[in-house]
Amino acid sequence: MLRRLSIRNYVLIDSLETEFPEGLVIITGQTGAGKSILLGALSLLLGSRADASMIGESSDNCVVEGEFAVSRDDVLLRKLLEENDVDWDEGVITIRRVVNPTGRSRSFVNDSPVQVSLLSALSSRLIDIHSQHQTLLLSDRHFQMSLLDHFAGDGALLESYRASFRRHGELCRELQDLEEAVSRSRAEYEYNRSRLDRLVDAGLQENELEELELEQKQLANAGQIKENLCSAENALDAVPSGDGEISVTALIRDAAKDLDRISGFVPAAASLSGRLESCRLELEDIISELSRINSDTEVSEDRLAEVEERLSLLYTLFRAFSCDTVAGLIAERDALASSIAGLEVSGERIGELKKEISEEAKKLAEAASALSGARHSAAGSLSEAIRDTVRSMELPDAEFRIVLSPSSMTSDGADTVSYEFSSTGRNPVDVAKCASGGEMSRIMLALKAIMAKYANMPTMIFDEIDTGVSGSVADKMGSVICEMGKYMQVFAITHLPQVAAKGTAHYVVAKTSGAGRTVSEIKRLSDRERVMEIARMLSGSTLTEAAVANAESLLEASGNNSLSDK
């Protein structure tokens, strides 16, 4: 419940500080006195848009603060605060909204700065404000279905259905996107397949171009190469002499031996002998390597033709794929393979998706059926409850029924809802097409009175819900509102004395002038002041003894003839 409201520098309100009790709180005042300003300040507190026009004549900030008493057992409210890093002050929530002259605002909950979105989220757990124009919602199908769902208590079924609906939608969108992508790719599939086959058949190897080019040069010049290799080998391996051919290595070995014989006389000779031996060994190794190379060198026209054919293939592929290296061709091959594999995988995924969609569609149908069943079960009871409440407000023959019809699936289920009404009890039709303003007010009040029991709303504000009614009907509507005030805090902003007399506390909003400016104020009335205010509502600007007596009679009939003067 709203325990305290503080407003400073908001439009015509300079400074206001007031406390509110439990039960039915009546707020009255002449037209234009500032009741709508009071509601505007409260709406600002609960997350409505802020702008510079809200700032009063003072250059200071506009500040609106409200203190709410809440149930310590409200798990959802506590979770909401904890998720936003706001301390849970057992049983109390203090909300403050500060608007500076530029129109920017800051929001606080229990002195912790928060986003304005949190205020909107909190408002649904703290206050339901019913404006005089909210009866228009009676023709809103979403509002009608929401009321039925609240009454049916099918929140878990609705959430389960919506989860399945979202999942089914996501799968269908994925399937559509994938099929479109596959359709676009399929036109290129055969072309890419042939290009891939061409590269795969080529059997590409890293660095083969360099190896082939070197081999081609060797094969093309194989005759000259062998001739030079043989000449070099012969030059090293043997030299002519009088006794025949003597190898260079033999001559070096003999020279080394000669030096060894004189090493005892010439020490340097031993070192020179060792160096000659090293030269001999290195020369023998060179001769051996020359012999191997000579043996490996082929003079093969067939092999040369093969190498040149392979090089020709590689050069052709370079031109065809706009590459200049074998590595580039290999990268293109792998990219094409990946693309084609992805298309094949996509085709498999399409099959999987169709199966998943079919399974999810079954779950969705089951969830929709369960939700529809709960709604149908509750529709009759809710229709009867609304009908009986409306009949109690001097429409004894009224008929009200909630009609559910199957429809295509939406996020709200597979049902459409229609609220049908007849004041005579015959041939009910859509409530928006038949109900007068007064009848709409009574229907809306009946809905609020019933739903208040199921929505667990601690505070409800009625802003002239009695518009379009008067006399005994107003008295009956006041009784319904008063009954609601027995188990929750209810604010009733009204122009009807029959309703005003029902409250447990009565506040009046008035404009006062002074120092060249007009401001709005709110005041809780004493017993006598309340009598006079209700008398004013009965008779207008001129109070008569009859009006005063009538006011006292209304208060006495409502059990409010001895209100304490607080």
HELIX and SHEET records of a PDB file:
HELIX    1   1 LYS A   35  LEU A   45  1                                  11    
HELIX    2   2 ALA A   52  MET A   54  5                                   3    
HELIX    3   3 VAL A   75  GLU A   83  1                                   9    
HELIX    4   4 VAL A  116  LEU A  126  1                                  11    
HELIX    5   5 GLN A  134  SER A  139  5                                   6    
HELIX    6   6 ARG A  141  ALA A  152  1                                  12    
HELIX    7   7 GLY A  155  ASP A  201  1                                  47    
HELIX    8   8 GLU A  208  ALA A  220  1                                  13    
HELIX    9   9 ALA A  222  ASP A  237  1                                  16    
HELIX   10  10 VAL A  248  ARG A  261  1                                  14    
HELIX   11  11 PRO A  267  ASP A  296  1                                  30    
HELIX   12  12 GLU A  301  ALA A  320  1                                  20    
HELIX   13  13 VAL A  326  ARG A  391  1                                  66    
HELIX   14  14 VAL A  431  CYS A  434  1                                   4    
HELIX   15  15 GLY A  437  ALA A  455  1                                  19    
HELIX   16  16 GLY A  471  MET A  484  1                                  14    
HELIX   17  17 PRO A  497  ALA A  500  1                                   4    
HELIX   18  18 ASP A  527  SER A  539  1                                  13    
HELIX   19  19 GLU A  545  ALA A  557  1                                  13    
SHEET    1   A 6 ILE A  13  GLU A  19  0                                        
SHEET    2   A 6 LEU A   2  TYR A  10 -1                                        
SHEET    3   A 6 CYS A  62  ALA A  69 -1                                        
SHEET    4   A 6 VAL A  92  VAL A  99 -1                                        
SHEET    5   A 6 SER A 105  VAL A 109 -1                                        
SHEET    6   A 6 SER A 112  VAL A 114 -1                                        
SHEET    1   B 6 ILE A 127  HIS A 130  0                                        
SHEET    2   B 6 THR A 459  ASP A 463  1                                        
SHEET    3   B 6 GLN A 489  ILE A 493  1                                        
SHEET    4   B 6 LEU A  24  THR A  28  1                                        
SHEET    5   B 6 ALA A 505  GLY A 514  1                                        
SHEET    6   B 6 ARG A 517  ARG A 524 -1                                        
SHEET    1   C 2 VAL A 239  SER A 241  0                                        
SHEET    2   C 2 GLY A 244  ILE A 246 -1                                        
SHEET    1   D 3 GLU A 399  THR A 410  0                                        
SHEET    2   D 3 GLY A 413  SER A 422 -1                                        
SHEET    3   D 3 VAL A 429  ASP A 430 -1                                        
END                                                                             
